[in-house]
């Protein structure tokens, strides 16, 4: 259960535990299950929203509102689960998608707009900071790699597997 | 002296479907995808931040074994005979919610154990994994 300053943030009032066993059980459910299910569901929905809509201009304030959190609370809880703020996570998703597109051979400018950036220089700078390579260099390297794989695929498969699994006989 | 494990392989029933499962449902990254023959590929994936450990999604080909053994292996995999490994995560309830929302089938929801909290899920072929958050849940 997530606690903020030792308090469960989702229970507005701190109700003392009731005495009847059934009520005690329900009270336990409120304390344990309610936060687990609804609290997580809202945060996960926010993450899935970013996963789906990363290419659009996402307003993170809106996401916080949709998830019924204050902006500050939302950012904090998101980070406690995903180790990144929603903004950092959005950038990470865009970069992951950019890698995929560049790998497939999409030009840098197309990739930049396709993953939701409006400025190629911002995109290129962030990409380089995260991967160590500029997008154009990454694109070129990936295309060279593809060509080498096309020419000699077996040099990219550990020999043990290729032999043992009968690949070389086919 | 052995220093590291870099690859492990598991048998999948259909590499195309497995690729979809591991990339779209688990969010893994493709490391290598090399065509080996008309139908089969050398296909490896990894969790996004773990590129030094590759999971080989291995097709079950008749040329590897006898035809009977291949058929038997397919049957065993789809029956959920093989438990392949343990994945860990920062927050198991969030991960469980997210994977469920993406349509991953869990055979056991998160449960507190003495070593942390653990759930069990299956891939699209029938291989099962433990998903764990180690330590105090």
Boltz contact constraints between the chains, C-beta under 6 A:
constraints:
  - contact:
      token1: [A, 36]
      token2: [B, 93]
      max_distance: 6.0
  - contact:
      token1: [A, 40]
      token2: [B, 93]
      max_distance: 6.0
  - contact:
      token1: [A, 40]
      token2: [B, 94]
      max_distance: 6.0
  - contact:
      token1: [A, 40]
      token2: [B, 97]
      max_distance: 6.0
  - contact:
      token1: [A, 41]
      token2: [B, 97]
      max_distance: 6.0
  - contact:
      token1: [A, 44]
      token2: [B, 94]
      max_distance: 6.0
  - contact:
      token1: [A, 44]
      token2: [B, 97]
      max_distance: 6.0
  - contact:
      token1: [A, 44]
      token2: [B, 98]
      max_distance: 6.0
  - contact:
      token1: [A, 81]
      token2: [B, 91]
      max_distance: 6.0
  - contact:
      token1: [A, 81]
      token2: [B, 94]
      max_distance: 6.0
  - contact:
      token1: [A, 83]
      token2: [B, 90]
      max_distance: 6.0
  - contact:
      token1: [A, 149]
      token2: [B, 34]
      max_distance: 6.0
  - contact:
      token1: [A, 153]
      token2: [B, 34]
      max_distance: 6.0
  - contact:
      token1: [A, 156]
      token2: [B, 34]
      max_distance: 6.0
  - contact:
      token1: [A, 157]
      token2: [B, 42]
      max_distance: 6.0
  - contact:
      token1: [A, 165]
      token2: [B, 64]
      max_distance: 6.0
  - contact:
      token1: [A, 166]
      token2: [B, 63]
      max_distance: 6.0
  - contact:
      token1: [A, 166]
      token2: [B, 64]
      max_distance: 6.0
  - contact:
      token1: [A, 167]
      token2: [B, 36]
      max_distance: 6.0
  - contact:
      token1: [A, 169]
      token2: [B, 63]
      max_distance: 6.0
  - contact:
      token1: [A, 170]
      token2: [B, 37]
      max_distance: 6.0
  - contact:
      token1: [A, 170]
      token2: [B, 63]
      max_distance: 6.0
